[in-house]
Amino acid sequence: MSLSNSKLLSVRFFVLAESCPGLLPRLLQPLAKRDLTADAFHALRDGDQVRVEIMLEAMPEEMLHLVAGNLGQVFGVLDVRTEAGQPLRIAA
């Protein structure tokens, strides 16, 4: 299946990681190498940990598990969860 014919999903990645310099740009790398751009990105430090939410309005379905797997391999990441559904508009 080509990407032009792939099903698009709205996706939210929830990442829990150790707080360390350079973490946030490393979390965007799995998207960048697939020519994807996050529609929203929220990070909040809580002591020694950081909670990050990365949202995409329309992501090719076949990339979901690849990106989630790559996020889990980022140094310092403790947990990655995903939510996926039909494409949606993210409130500003």
HUTA-V152927 format. One record per pair of residues at least 12 apart in sequence whose C-alpha atoms are under 10 Angstrom apart, sorted by the first residue. I is the first residue (numbers start at 1). J is the second residue. D is the distance in Angstrom with one decimal. If there is no record, write none. Layout:
BEGIN
i:I j:J d:D
i:I j:J d:D
END
This chain:
BEGIN
i:1 j:62 d:9.4
i:3 j:59 d:10.0
i:3 j:60 d:6.8
i:3 j:61 d:9.2
i:3 j:62 d:8.5
i:3 j:63 d:9.6
i:4 j:60 d:8.9
i:5 j:60 d:9.1
i:6 j:59 d:9.2
i:6 j:60 d:5.9
i:6 j:61 d:6.7
i:6 j:62 d:7.6
i:6 j:63 d:9.9
i:7 j:58 d:8.9
i:7 j:59 d:8.1
i:7 j:60 d:5.8
i:7 j:61 d:5.6
i:7 j:62 d:8.1
i:7 j:86 d:9.3
i:7 j:87 d:9.7
i:8 j:57 d:8.5
i:8 j:58 d:5.1
i:8 j:59 d:5.1
i:8 j:60 d:4.6
i:8 j:61 d:5.6
i:8 j:62 d:9.0
i:8 j:63 d:9.8
i:8 j:64 d:10.0
i:8 j:84 d:9.8
i:8 j:85 d:8.9
i:8 j:86 d:7.3
i:8 j:87 d:6.6
i:9 j:56 d:8.3
i:9 j:57 d:7.0
i:9 j:58 d:5.0
i:9 j:59 d:5.2
i:9 j:60 d:6.4
i:9 j:61 d:6.0
i:9 j:62 d:9.7
i:9 j:64 d:8.8
i:9 j:83 d:9.7
i:9 j:84 d:6.1
i:9 j:85 d:5.4
i:9 j:86 d:5.0
i:9 j:87 d:5.0
i:9 j:88 d:8.3
i:10 j:55 d:7.6
i:10 j:56 d:5.7
i:10 j:57 d:4.5
i:10 j:58 d:4.9
i:10 j:59 d:6.2
i:10 j:60 d:9.0
i:10 j:61 d:9.1
i:10 j:64 d:10.0
i:10 j:83 d:8.2
i:10 j:84 d:5.5
i:10 j:85 d:5.3
i:10 j:86 d:5.5
i:10 j:87 d:4.3
i:10 j:88 d:6.0
i:10 j:89 d:8.7
i:10 j:90 d:9.4
i:11 j:38 d:9.7
i:11 j:54 d:8.1
i:11 j:55 d:5.8
i:11 j:56 d:5.3
i:11 j:57 d:6.6
i:11 j:58 d:7.3
i:11 j:59 d:6.8
i:11 j:60 d:9.6
i:11 j:61 d:9.2
i:11 j:64 d:7.9
i:11 j:82 d:7.0
i:11 j:83 d:5.7
i:11 j:84 d:4.4
i:11 j:85 d:6.6
i:11 j:86 d:8.6
i:11 j:87 d:8.1
i:11 j:88 d:9.2
i:12 j:38 d:9.7
i:12 j:40 d:9.3
i:12 j:41 d:9.6
i:12 j:53 d:6.6
i:12 j:54 d:5.6
i:12 j:55 d:4.5
i:12 j:56 d:6.6
i:12 j:57 d:8.7
i:12 j:64 d:9.8
i:12 j:81 d:8.3
i:12 j:82 d:5.6
i:12 j:83 d:5.2
i:12 j:84 d:6.5
i:12 j:85 d:9.1
i:13 j:41 d:9.6
i:13 j:52 d:7.9
i:13 j:53 d:5.6
i:13 j:54 d:5.1
i:13 j:55 d:6.5
i:13 j:56 d:8.8
i:13 j:64 d:9.4
i:13 j:67 d:9.2
i:13 j:68 d:7.4
i:13 j:71 d:8.9
i:13 j:80 d:6.8
i:13 j:81 d:5.8
i:13 j:82 d:4.6
i:13 j:83 d:6.6
i:13 j:84 d:8.8
i:14 j:42 d:9.7
i:14 j:43 d:9.9
i:14 j:51 d:7.3
i:14 j:52 d:5.8
i:14 j:53 d:4.7
i:14 j:54 d:6.7
i:14 j:55 d:9.0
i:14 j:68 d:9.5
i:14 j:71 d:9.8
i:14 j:79 d:8.0
i:14 j:80 d:5.6
i:14 j:81 d:5.0
i:14 j:82 d:6.1
i:14 j:83 d:8.3
i:15 j:27 d:8.9
i:15 j:43 d:9.2
i:15 j:50 d:8.0
i:15 j:51 d:5.8
i:15 j:52 d:5.0
i:15 j:53 d:6.4
i:15 j:54 d:8.2
i:15 j:68 d:9.4
i:15 j:71 d:7.9
i:15 j:72 d:8.3
i:15 j:77 d:7.1
i:15 j:78 d:7.6
i:15 j:79 d:5.8
i:15 j:80 d:4.6
i:15 j:81 d:6.6
i:15 j:82 d:8.8
i:16 j:43 d:9.8
i:16 j:44 d:10.0
i:16 j:45 d:9.9
i:16 j:49 d:7.0
i:16 j:50 d:5.9
i:16 j:51 d:4.8
i:16 j:52 d:6.5
i:16 j:53 d:9.0
i:16 j:72 d:9.6
i:16 j:76 d:8.8
i:16 j:77 d:6.1
i:16 j:78 d:5.5
i:16 j:79 d:5.1
i:16 j:80 d:6.5
i:16 j:81 d:8.8
i:17 j:45 d:9.4
i:17 j:48 d:8.7
i:17 j:49 d:5.5
i:17 j:50 d:5.3
i:17 j:51 d:6.6
i:17 j:52 d:8.1
i:17 j:72 d:9.5
i:17 j:74 d:9.0
i:17 j:75 d:8.5
i:17 j:76 d:5.4
i:17 j:77 d:4.1
i:17 j:78 d:5.0
i:17 j:79 d:6.9
i:17 j:80 d:8.8
i:18 j:45 d:9.1
i:18 j:46 d:9.6
i:18 j:47 d:9.2
i:18 j:48 d:6.0
i:18 j:49 d:4.4
i:18 j:50 d:6.0
i:18 j:51 d:8.9
i:18 j:75 d:8.7
i:18 j:76 d:5.0
i:18 j:77 d:6.3
i:18 j:78 d:7.1
i:19 j:44 d:9.8
i:19 j:45 d:7.0
i:19 j:46 d:8.5
i:19 j:47 d:7.9
i:19 j:48 d:5.3
i:19 j:49 d:4.8
i:19 j:50 d:5.4
i:19 j:51 d:9.1
i:19 j:76 d:7.5
i:19 j:77 d:9.2
i:20 j:48 d:8.4
i:20 j:49 d:8.5
i:20 j:50 d:8.7
i:20 j:75 d:9.2
i:20 j:76 d:7.5
i:22 j:75 d:9.8
i:23 j:50 d:9.1
i:23 j:74 d:8.1
i:23 j:75 d:7.8
i:23 j:76 d:7.7
i:23 j:77 d:8.7
i:24 j:41 d:9.5
i:24 j:42 d:9.9
i:24 j:43 d:8.1
i:24 j:50 d:9.5
i:24 j:52 d:8.5
i:26 j:71 d:8.5
i:26 j:74 d:6.8
i:26 j:75 d:8.4
i:27 j:52 d:9.0
i:27 j:54 d:8.9
i:27 j:67 d:9.8
i:27 j:70 d:8.7
i:27 j:71 d:6.2
i:27 j:72 d:9.3
i:27 j:73 d:9.7
i:27 j:74 d:6.9
i:27 j:75 d:9.5
i:27 j:77 d:9.1
i:28 j:41 d:9.3
i:28 j:54 d:8.6
i:28 j:67 d:9.8
i:28 j:71 d:8.6
i:29 j:67 d:9.4
i:29 j:70 d:8.8
i:29 j:71 d:8.7
i:29 j:74 d:9.4
i:30 j:66 d:8.4
i:30 j:67 d:5.7
i:30 j:68 d:8.5
i:30 j:69 d:9.1
i:30 j:70 d:6.0
i:30 j:71 d:6.7
i:30 j:73 d:9.9
i:30 j:74 d:9.2
i:31 j:54 d:10.0
i:31 j:56 d:9.9
i:31 j:59 d:9.9
i:31 j:63 d:9.4
i:31 j:66 d:9.8
i:31 j:67 d:6.8
i:31 j:68 d:9.9
i:31 j:70 d:9.2
i:31 j:71 d:9.3
i:33 j:67 d:9.8
i:34 j:63 d:8.4
i:34 j:66 d:9.8
i:34 j:67 d:8.7
i:36 j:56 d:8.5
i:36 j:58 d:9.5
i:36 j:59 d:7.7
i:36 j:60 d:9.5
i:36 j:63 d:9.9
i:37 j:54 d:9.9
i:37 j:55 d:9.2
i:37 j:56 d:7.4
i:37 j:57 d:9.7
i:37 j:58 d:9.9
i:37 j:59 d:9.4
i:38 j:54 d:6.4
i:38 j:55 d:5.7
i:38 j:56 d:5.1
i:38 j:57 d:8.1
i:38 j:58 d:9.6
i:38 j:59 d:9.6
i:39 j:54 d:7.8
i:39 j:55 d:5.7
i:39 j:56 d:5.0
i:39 j:57 d:6.5
i:39 j:58 d:9.1
i:39 j:89 d:9.4
i:39 j:90 d:7.6
i:39 j:92 d:9.9
i:40 j:53 d:8.0
i:40 j:54 d:6.0
i:40 j:55 d:5.1
i:40 j:56 d:6.9
i:40 j:57 d:8.9
i:40 j:90 d:7.8
i:40 j:91 d:9.4
i:40 j:92 d:8.9
i:41 j:53 d:5.8
i:41 j:54 d:4.6
i:41 j:55 d:6.3
i:41 j:56 d:9.1
i:42 j:54 d:6.6
i:42 j:55 d:8.7
i:49 j:76 d:9.3
i:49 j:77 d:9.4
i:49 j:78 d:9.2
i:50 j:76 d:9.8
i:50 j:77 d:9.2
i:50 j:78 d:9.9
i:51 j:77 d:9.9
i:51 j:79 d:9.7
i:52 j:80 d:9.5
i:53 j:80 d:9.8
i:53 j:81 d:9.6
i:53 j:82 d:9.6
i:54 j:82 d:9.5
i:55 j:82 d:9.9
i:55 j:83 d:9.5
i:55 j:84 d:9.8
i:55 j:90 d:8.2
i:56 j:84 d:9.6
i:56 j:87 d:8.6
i:56 j:88 d:8.9
i:56 j:89 d:9.3
i:56 j:90 d:8.5
i:57 j:84 d:9.8
i:57 j:85 d:9.5
i:57 j:86 d:8.7
i:57 j:87 d:5.5
i:57 j:88 d:5.6
i:57 j:89 d:6.3
i:57 j:90 d:6.9
i:58 j:84 d:9.9
i:58 j:85 d:9.5
i:58 j:86 d:8.2
i:58 j:87 d:5.4
i:58 j:88 d:7.7
i:58 j:89 d:9.3
i:59 j:84 d:9.4
i:59 j:86 d:9.9
i:59 j:87 d:8.3
i:61 j:84 d:9.0
i:61 j:85 d:9.9
i:64 j:82 d:8.5
i:64 j:83 d:9.8
i:64 j:84 d:8.5
i:65 j:82 d:9.1
i:68 j:80 d:6.8
i:68 j:81 d:7.8
i:68 j:82 d:7.4
END
